[in-house]
Amino acid sequence: MRPLRYAINVTLDGCVHHEAGLAPDEESMRFWTAELQRPDALIFGRVTYGMMEAAWRRPASGLWPEWMDEPQSAFAEAIDGAKKYVVSNTLSGVDWNAELLRGDVGEAVRRLKQQAGGSLYVGGVTLPLALAELGLIDEYLFVVHPVLAGHGPTLLAGLRERIRLELVHRQEFSAGATALLFRPSA
C-alpha cells in the first residue's frame, strides 16, 4: 500500500497559517523542494490547491518571475510539475496536472493508496484532519518554527481522538526550525 505523508510548517504554538512561521530561506526552500520531489502525487483540498496554484503555477509566458531566486524557482518547478489530486465536491474542474477526487474522501484516498506506485503527500489544514481521523496518514512531517503566532488555524484542531506518534527522524535548520518526522505508534 502506498504511504501517505502529511507535511506542513507549524509554529511553536501550533499555528499552520502559511505566513505565520519564519520567512522561507534557501535552506528551507531546498528542504521543501526535495520533499516535493519524493512522492508520486500530492493531495490537496480545494482551498490549499487554489492557494498553491496561485503562488506556484508556471506563468503563461513559461518564465518564472524575476523576483524568484534559484531555490524558489526550483521549488516552483517541483510543485508545478507534480501530479495533483484535489478533493472537492464544489469545483467543476481542475487543471495544473490535477484530477478531482469527489464523493467520500476516505474511500477516494483509500483507492489512491491501494494503487501501484510510490508515496503520496497531503498538505493543508482541513483535509489532513479528516484523513488523520480516518487513520489514513502513515507519516507526519512537521517543520517547527521558533515563532509564537498567537492566532490563526492550528495543527489538526478538532481532532477527536489522540494519535500517538513515534519520532523517526529529526533535522535542524540553521535559522532555528526543526523538521520532525513521526509515524503513528501502536
C-alpha positions as a printed Julia matrix, in Angstrom:
186×3 Matrix{Float64}:
   0.0    0.0     0.0
   1.29   3.47   -0.87
   2.22   5.51    2.22
   0.6    8.89    2.81
   2.67  11.66    4.43
   1.19  14.84    5.88
   3.79  17.62    5.61
   3.39  21.18    6.9
   5.12  24.12    8.58
   3.97  24.84   12.14
   4.84  27.42   14.8
   5.62  26.52   18.41
   2.04  27.39   19.38
   0.63  25.15   16.67
  -0.29  27.72   14.01
  -0.21  26.34   10.47
  -1.0   29.51    8.58
   1.48  29.75    5.71
   2.6   33.25    6.73
   2.99  32.6    10.47
   6.42  30.93   10.52
   9.81  32.18    9.51
  10.23  33.65    6.06
  11.48  30.94    3.7
  15.23  30.92    3.29
  17.46  28.99    0.91
  17.86  26.06    3.3
  14.14  25.61    3.93
  13.25  26.07    0.25
  15.74  23.35   -0.7
  14.31  21.08    2.01
  10.73  21.55    0.79
  11.81  21.14   -2.85
  13.4   17.79   -2.03
  10.27  16.79   -0.12
   8.04  17.63   -3.1
  10.21  15.51   -5.37
   9.7   12.37   -3.22
   6.02  11.5    -3.72
   4.27  10.29   -6.84
   1.44  12.73   -6.19
   0.18  15.5    -3.93
  -3.32  15.57   -2.44
  -4.9   18.93   -1.68
  -8.28  20.18   -0.59
  -9.91  22.92   -2.65
  -8.51  25.83   -0.61
  -4.9   24.57   -0.49
  -5.0   23.71   -4.18
  -6.15  27.23   -5.03
  -3.51  28.81   -2.82
  -0.69  26.67   -4.23
  -1.81  27.17   -7.82
  -1.94  30.95   -7.39
   1.57  31.01   -5.93
   3.44  28.29   -7.84
   1.85  27.63  -11.21
   4.14  28.38  -14.15
   3.09  31.67  -15.78
   1.66  31.56  -19.31
   4.93  33.09  -20.55
   6.72  29.93  -19.42
   9.18  32.04  -17.4
   9.26  32.27  -13.64
   9.0   35.84  -12.27
  12.26  37.76  -11.89
  11.76  38.05   -8.12
  12.21  34.27   -7.74
  15.69  33.21   -6.79
  17.09  29.78   -7.69
  15.74  27.93   -4.6
  12.27  29.41   -5.14
  12.22  28.57   -8.84
  13.39  25.02   -8.06
  10.5   24.68   -5.58
   8.13  26.13   -8.17
   9.37  23.62  -10.77
   8.81  20.75   -8.34
   5.26  21.66   -7.37
   4.28  22.83  -10.84
   5.25  19.5   -12.39
   3.84  17.27   -9.64
   0.76  15.13  -10.18
  -2.03  16.51   -8.01
  -5.34  15.22   -6.71
  -7.89  17.76   -5.49
 -10.58  16.73   -3.03
 -13.66  18.82   -3.77
 -17.37  18.39   -4.3
 -17.79  22.04   -5.33
 -15.18  22.57   -8.06
 -16.42  21.79  -11.56
 -12.96  21.02  -12.86
  -9.23  21.39  -12.28
  -6.14  21.54  -14.41
  -2.48  22.18  -13.46
  -1.7   18.48  -13.75
  -4.58  17.72  -11.37
  -7.51  15.37  -11.09
 -10.64  15.83   -8.99
 -11.5   13.38   -6.22
 -15.22  13.51   -5.44
 -17.51  11.76   -3.03
 -16.39  10.11    0.18
 -12.88  11.41    0.91
 -11.88   8.33    2.88
 -12.83   5.96    0.08
 -11.15   8.14   -2.56
  -7.86   8.28   -0.63
  -8.0    4.56    0.21
  -8.31   3.81   -3.53
  -5.27   6.02   -4.25
  -3.26   4.3    -1.54
  -4.12   0.88   -2.97
  -2.93   1.76   -6.47
   0.55   0.77   -7.59
   3.17   3.46   -7.2
   5.17   5.44   -4.73
   4.22   7.64   -1.83
   1.54  10.31   -1.61
   1.69  13.64    0.23
  -1.15  15.66    1.67
  -0.95  19.3     2.65
  -3.3   21.87    4.09
  -5.41  22.09    7.21
  -8.92  20.65    6.85
  -8.27  17.64    4.62
  -5.39  16.27    6.75
  -7.63  16.45    9.83
 -10.23  14.27    8.1
  -7.57  11.82    6.9
  -5.91  11.64   10.34
  -9.25  10.82   11.94
  -9.73   8.02    9.41
  -6.28   6.61   10.21
  -5.07   7.14    6.64
  -1.91   9.14    7.38
   1.2    6.99    7.67
   3.75   9.74    8.38
   3.61  13.25    9.8
   6.33  15.71    8.8
   6.24  18.93   10.81
   8.75  21.7    10.28
   8.52  23.5    13.6
   9.46  27.18   13.55
  10.68  29.02   16.67
   7.83  31.52   16.45
   4.71  32.14   18.53
   1.97  33.29   16.16
  -0.76  33.83   18.75
  -3.51  33.42   16.14
  -4.53  31.52   13.05
  -5.5   27.96   12.25
  -3.79  25.36   14.4
  -2.42  21.92   13.66
  -5.15  19.28   13.49
  -7.54  21.44   15.53
 -10.64  19.46   16.46
  -9.02  16.02   16.32
 -11.49  13.78   18.15
  -9.08  11.12   19.39
  -5.45  11.25   20.34
  -2.97   9.78   17.86
   0.22   8.53   19.46
   3.31   9.2    17.35
   6.87   7.94   17.34
   9.71  10.24   16.26
  11.69   8.58   13.45
  13.83  11.45   12.15
  14.89  14.95   13.14
  16.7   17.63   11.13
  17.69  21.04   12.45
  17.95  24.12   10.26
  20.41  26.97   10.75
  17.58  29.51   11.14
  16.24  27.6    14.16
  13.47  25.5    12.63
  13.43  21.74   13.15
  11.94  19.12   10.83
  10.36  16.27   12.77
   9.14  13.1    11.06
   6.72  10.92   13.02
   4.87   7.67   12.39
   1.81   6.53   14.31
   2.81   4.11   17.05
   0.83   1.05   18.11
